[in-house]
Amino acid sequence: MYIENSSQKIEIYQDIALCKDEKDIRDVIHPPIDRFGNLPEEVQKLLEISRIKQLAKAQGVSKISSKREAVVFTYDNSLFDTNCVGTLIKTYGNRIRFSPGVKPMITLKLGSNSEDVILEEVKEYLSL
């Protein structure tokens, strides 16, 4: 086991959850790496999810949900820029579906339900 002490483990997970940017992530992961060695895959995925949350917030995405081989991005209406839909259609073609409404949603078809593929595609989408 990477960190045997449960309270230390919880403290690190809480610190990761509170990260607001990449600098915060680096500040959180360096002490455990120095003390315990390389991060296990589970912690690395948790860090990727933290990065995705940061990107989502910056893009006005209030919720991300996975449905089969697609990901649904729900936007805060006041922060949603309808001009991005055209760019997304040019980039993703028929893999994108836009649903206007009080909470606009964009569905991105992935073609895979692999966790690694989902995380990478979501990060790429939010980085556009």
Rosetta constraint file for C-alpha pairs under 8 A:
AtomPair CA 2 CA 36 HARMONIC 6.75 0.50
AtomPair CA 2 CA 39 HARMONIC 7.70 0.50
AtomPair CA 2 CA 40 HARMONIC 7.04 0.50
AtomPair CA 3 CA 8 HARMONIC 7.23 0.50
AtomPair CA 3 CA 9 HARMONIC 6.11 0.50
AtomPair CA 3 CA 36 HARMONIC 7.15 0.50
AtomPair CA 4 CA 9 HARMONIC 7.56 0.50
AtomPair CA 5 CA 9 HARMONIC 6.31 0.50
AtomPair CA 6 CA 10 HARMONIC 6.15 0.50
AtomPair CA 7 CA 11 HARMONIC 6.09 0.50
AtomPair CA 8 CA 12 HARMONIC 6.27 0.50
AtomPair CA 9 CA 13 HARMONIC 6.27 0.50
AtomPair CA 10 CA 14 HARMONIC 6.06 0.50
AtomPair CA 11 CA 15 HARMONIC 6.15 0.50
AtomPair CA 12 CA 16 HARMONIC 6.22 0.50
AtomPair CA 12 CA 28 HARMONIC 7.28 0.50
AtomPair CA 13 CA 17 HARMONIC 6.25 0.50
AtomPair CA 14 CA 18 HARMONIC 6.34 0.50
AtomPair CA 15 CA 19 HARMONIC 6.56 0.50
AtomPair CA 15 CA 28 HARMONIC 6.47 0.50
AtomPair CA 16 CA 25 HARMONIC 6.60 0.50
AtomPair CA 16 CA 28 HARMONIC 6.58 0.50
AtomPair CA 16 CA 46 HARMONIC 7.85 0.50
AtomPair CA 16 CA 47 HARMONIC 6.89 0.50
AtomPair CA 16 CA 50 HARMONIC 6.97 0.50
AtomPair CA 17 CA 50 HARMONIC 6.60 0.50
AtomPair CA 19 CA 24 HARMONIC 5.14 0.50
AtomPair CA 19 CA 25 HARMONIC 5.85 0.50
AtomPair CA 19 CA 50 HARMONIC 7.09 0.50
AtomPair CA 20 CA 24 HARMONIC 6.27 0.50
AtomPair CA 20 CA 25 HARMONIC 7.91 0.50
AtomPair CA 20 CA 54 HARMONIC 6.37 0.50
AtomPair CA 21 CA 25 HARMONIC 6.57 0.50
AtomPair CA 21 CA 51 HARMONIC 7.45 0.50
AtomPair CA 21 CA 54 HARMONIC 6.62 0.50
AtomPair CA 22 CA 26 HARMONIC 6.25 0.50
AtomPair CA 22 CA 51 HARMONIC 7.34 0.50
AtomPair CA 23 CA 27 HARMONIC 6.14 0.50
AtomPair CA 24 CA 28 HARMONIC 6.17 0.50
AtomPair CA 25 CA 29 HARMONIC 6.17 0.50
AtomPair CA 25 CA 47 HARMONIC 7.38 0.50
AtomPair CA 26 CA 30 HARMONIC 6.06 0.50
AtomPair CA 27 CA 31 HARMONIC 7.55 0.50
AtomPair CA 28 CA 32 HARMONIC 7.68 0.50
AtomPair CA 29 CA 33 HARMONIC 6.19 0.50
AtomPair CA 30 CA 34 HARMONIC 6.07 0.50
AtomPair CA 31 CA 35 HARMONIC 6.09 0.50
AtomPair CA 32 CA 36 HARMONIC 5.50 0.50
AtomPair CA 32 CA 37 HARMONIC 7.05 0.50
AtomPair CA 32 CA 39 HARMONIC 7.97 0.50
AtomPair CA 33 CA 37 HARMONIC 4.54 0.50
AtomPair CA 33 CA 38 HARMONIC 5.50 0.50
AtomPair CA 33 CA 39 HARMONIC 6.50 0.50
AtomPair CA 39 CA 43 HARMONIC 6.11 0.50
AtomPair CA 39 CA 44 HARMONIC 6.40 0.50
AtomPair CA 40 CA 44 HARMONIC 6.41 0.50
AtomPair CA 41 CA 45 HARMONIC 6.19 0.50
AtomPair CA 42 CA 46 HARMONIC 6.28 0.50
AtomPair CA 43 CA 47 HARMONIC 6.24 0.50
AtomPair CA 44 CA 48 HARMONIC 6.33 0.50
AtomPair CA 45 CA 49 HARMONIC 6.22 0.50
AtomPair CA 46 CA 50 HARMONIC 6.29 0.50
AtomPair CA 47 CA 51 HARMONIC 6.28 0.50
AtomPair CA 48 CA 52 HARMONIC 6.18 0.50
AtomPair CA 48 CA 119 HARMONIC 7.24 0.50
AtomPair CA 49 CA 53 HARMONIC 6.18 0.50
AtomPair CA 49 CA 119 HARMONIC 7.51 0.50
AtomPair CA 50 CA 54 HARMONIC 6.40 0.50
AtomPair CA 51 CA 55 HARMONIC 6.34 0.50
AtomPair CA 52 CA 56 HARMONIC 5.99 0.50
AtomPair CA 52 CA 119 HARMONIC 7.96 0.50
AtomPair CA 52 CA 122 HARMONIC 7.29 0.50
AtomPair CA 52 CA 123 HARMONIC 5.86 0.50
AtomPair CA 52 CA 126 HARMONIC 7.69 0.50
AtomPair CA 53 CA 57 HARMONIC 6.13 0.50
AtomPair CA 54 CA 58 HARMONIC 6.37 0.50
AtomPair CA 55 CA 59 HARMONIC 6.32 0.50
AtomPair CA 55 CA 123 HARMONIC 7.51 0.50
AtomPair CA 55 CA 126 HARMONIC 5.96 0.50
AtomPair CA 55 CA 127 HARMONIC 7.01 0.50
AtomPair CA 56 CA 60 HARMONIC 6.23 0.50
AtomPair CA 56 CA 61 HARMONIC 4.86 0.50
AtomPair CA 56 CA 62 HARMONIC 7.20 0.50
AtomPair CA 56 CA 126 HARMONIC 6.35 0.50
AtomPair CA 57 CA 61 HARMONIC 5.62 0.50
AtomPair CA 57 CA 62 HARMONIC 6.88 0.50
AtomPair CA 59 CA 79 HARMONIC 7.74 0.50
AtomPair CA 59 CA 80 HARMONIC 7.94 0.50
AtomPair CA 59 CA 126 HARMONIC 6.97 0.50
AtomPair CA 60 CA 75 HARMONIC 5.67 0.50
AtomPair CA 60 CA 76 HARMONIC 5.71 0.50
AtomPair CA 60 CA 79 HARMONIC 5.24 0.50
AtomPair CA 60 CA 80 HARMONIC 6.31 0.50
AtomPair CA 61 CA 73 HARMONIC 6.35 0.50
AtomPair CA 61 CA 74 HARMONIC 5.66 0.50
AtomPair CA 61 CA 75 HARMONIC 4.28 0.50
AtomPair CA 61 CA 76 HARMONIC 6.13 0.50
AtomPair CA 62 CA 73 HARMONIC 7.72 0.50
AtomPair CA 62 CA 74 HARMONIC 5.74 0.50
AtomPair CA 62 CA 75 HARMONIC 5.27 0.50
AtomPair CA 62 CA 76 HARMONIC 5.77 0.50
AtomPair CA 63 CA 73 HARMONIC 5.98 0.50
AtomPair CA 63 CA 74 HARMONIC 5.04 0.50
AtomPair CA 63 CA 75 HARMONIC 6.98 0.50
AtomPair CA 64 CA 71 HARMONIC 6.89 0.50
AtomPair CA 64 CA 72 HARMONIC 5.68 0.50
AtomPair CA 64 CA 73 HARMONIC 4.76 0.50
AtomPair CA 64 CA 74 HARMONIC 6.32 0.50
AtomPair CA 65 CA 71 HARMONIC 5.67 0.50
AtomPair CA 65 CA 72 HARMONIC 5.20 0.50
AtomPair CA 65 CA 73 HARMONIC 6.76 0.50
AtomPair CA 66 CA 70 HARMONIC 5.93 0.50
AtomPair CA 66 CA 71 HARMONIC 4.45 0.50
AtomPair CA 66 CA 72 HARMONIC 6.25 0.50
AtomPair CA 67 CA 71 HARMONIC 5.95 0.50
AtomPair CA 67 CA 72 HARMONIC 7.34 0.50
AtomPair CA 68 CA 113 HARMONIC 6.67 0.50
AtomPair CA 69 CA 109 HARMONIC 6.09 0.50
AtomPair CA 69 CA 110 HARMONIC 5.37 0.50
AtomPair CA 69 CA 111 HARMONIC 5.54 0.50
AtomPair CA 69 CA 112 HARMONIC 5.38 0.50
AtomPair CA 69 CA 113 HARMONIC 5.18 0.50
AtomPair CA 70 CA 107 HARMONIC 6.57 0.50
AtomPair CA 70 CA 108 HARMONIC 5.40 0.50
AtomPair CA 70 CA 109 HARMONIC 4.22 0.50
AtomPair CA 70 CA 110 HARMONIC 5.21 0.50
AtomPair CA 70 CA 111 HARMONIC 7.42 0.50
AtomPair CA 70 CA 113 HARMONIC 8.00 0.50
AtomPair CA 71 CA 107 HARMONIC 5.68 0.50
AtomPair CA 71 CA 108 HARMONIC 5.27 0.50
AtomPair CA 71 CA 109 HARMONIC 6.58 0.50
AtomPair CA 71 CA 110 HARMONIC 7.36 0.50
AtomPair CA 71 CA 118 HARMONIC 7.94 0.50
AtomPair CA 71 CA 122 HARMONIC 7.74 0.50
AtomPair CA 72 CA 105 HARMONIC 6.59 0.50
AtomPair CA 72 CA 106 HARMONIC 5.73 0.50
AtomPair CA 72 CA 107 HARMONIC 4.38 0.50
AtomPair CA 72 CA 108 HARMONIC 6.40 0.50
AtomPair CA 73 CA 105 HARMONIC 5.48 0.50
AtomPair CA 73 CA 106 HARMONIC 5.23 0.50
AtomPair CA 73 CA 107 HARMONIC 6.31 0.50
AtomPair CA 74 CA 103 HARMONIC 6.30 0.50
AtomPair CA 74 CA 104 HARMONIC 5.93 0.50
AtomPair CA 74 CA 105 HARMONIC 4.48 0.50
AtomPair CA 74 CA 106 HARMONIC 6.70 0.50
AtomPair CA 75 CA 79 HARMONIC 7.23 0.50
AtomPair CA 75 CA 80 HARMONIC 6.10 0.50
AtomPair CA 75 CA 103 HARMONIC 5.72 0.50
AtomPair CA 75 CA 104 HARMONIC 5.40 0.50
AtomPair CA 75 CA 105 HARMONIC 6.12 0.50
AtomPair CA 76 CA 80 HARMONIC 6.20 0.50
AtomPair CA 76 CA 103 HARMONIC 5.95 0.50
AtomPair CA 76 CA 104 HARMONIC 7.29 0.50
AtomPair CA 77 CA 102 HARMONIC 6.17 0.50
AtomPair CA 77 CA 103 HARMONIC 5.35 0.50
AtomPair CA 77 CA 104 HARMONIC 6.26 0.50
AtomPair CA 80 CA 104 HARMONIC 7.45 0.50
AtomPair CA 81 CA 85 HARMONIC 7.99 0.50
AtomPair CA 83 CA 87 HARMONIC 7.39 0.50
AtomPair CA 84 CA 88 HARMONIC 6.14 0.50
AtomPair CA 85 CA 89 HARMONIC 6.15 0.50
AtomPair CA 85 CA 98 HARMONIC 7.35 0.50
AtomPair CA 86 CA 90 HARMONIC 6.25 0.50
AtomPair CA 87 CA 91 HARMONIC 6.18 0.50
AtomPair CA 88 CA 92 HARMONIC 5.81 0.50
AtomPair CA 88 CA 93 HARMONIC 7.51 0.50
AtomPair CA 88 CA 96 HARMONIC 7.19 0.50
AtomPair CA 89 CA 93 HARMONIC 4.71 0.50
AtomPair CA 89 CA 94 HARMONIC 7.14 0.50
AtomPair CA 89 CA 96 HARMONIC 6.29 0.50
AtomPair CA 92 CA 96 HARMONIC 6.03 0.50
AtomPair CA 95 CA 107 HARMONIC 7.90 0.50
AtomPair CA 95 CA 108 HARMONIC 5.58 0.50
AtomPair CA 95 CA 109 HARMONIC 4.88 0.50
AtomPair CA 95 CA 110 HARMONIC 7.43 0.50
AtomPair CA 96 CA 106 HARMONIC 6.74 0.50
AtomPair CA 96 CA 107 HARMONIC 5.65 0.50
AtomPair CA 96 CA 108 HARMONIC 4.83 0.50
AtomPair CA 96 CA 109 HARMONIC 6.54 0.50
AtomPair CA 97 CA 106 HARMONIC 5.59 0.50
AtomPair CA 97 CA 107 HARMONIC 5.06 0.50
AtomPair CA 97 CA 108 HARMONIC 6.71 0.50
AtomPair CA 98 CA 104 HARMONIC 7.55 0.50
AtomPair CA 98 CA 105 HARMONIC 5.97 0.50
AtomPair CA 98 CA 106 HARMONIC 4.60 0.50
AtomPair CA 98 CA 107 HARMONIC 6.54 0.50
AtomPair CA 99 CA 104 HARMONIC 5.74 0.50
AtomPair CA 99 CA 105 HARMONIC 5.02 0.50
AtomPair CA 99 CA 106 HARMONIC 6.15 0.50
AtomPair CA 100 CA 104 HARMONIC 4.55 0.50
AtomPair CA 100 CA 105 HARMONIC 6.45 0.50
AtomPair CA 101 CA 105 HARMONIC 7.86 0.50
AtomPair CA 110 CA 118 HARMONIC 7.23 0.50
AtomPair CA 110 CA 121 HARMONIC 7.49 0.50
AtomPair CA 112 CA 117 HARMONIC 6.87 0.50
AtomPair CA 112 CA 118 HARMONIC 7.45 0.50
AtomPair CA 113 CA 117 HARMONIC 7.19 0.50
AtomPair CA 113 CA 118 HARMONIC 6.64 0.50
AtomPair CA 114 CA 118 HARMONIC 6.15 0.50
AtomPair CA 115 CA 119 HARMONIC 6.15 0.50
AtomPair CA 116 CA 120 HARMONIC 6.19 0.50
AtomPair CA 117 CA 121 HARMONIC 5.98 0.50
AtomPair CA 118 CA 122 HARMONIC 6.01 0.50
AtomPair CA 119 CA 123 HARMONIC 6.18 0.50
AtomPair CA 120 CA 124 HARMONIC 6.14 0.50
AtomPair CA 121 CA 125 HARMONIC 6.05 0.50
AtomPair CA 122 CA 126 HARMONIC 6.15 0.50
AtomPair CA 123 CA 127 HARMONIC 6.09 0.50
AtomPair CA 124 CA 128 HARMONIC 6.71 0.50
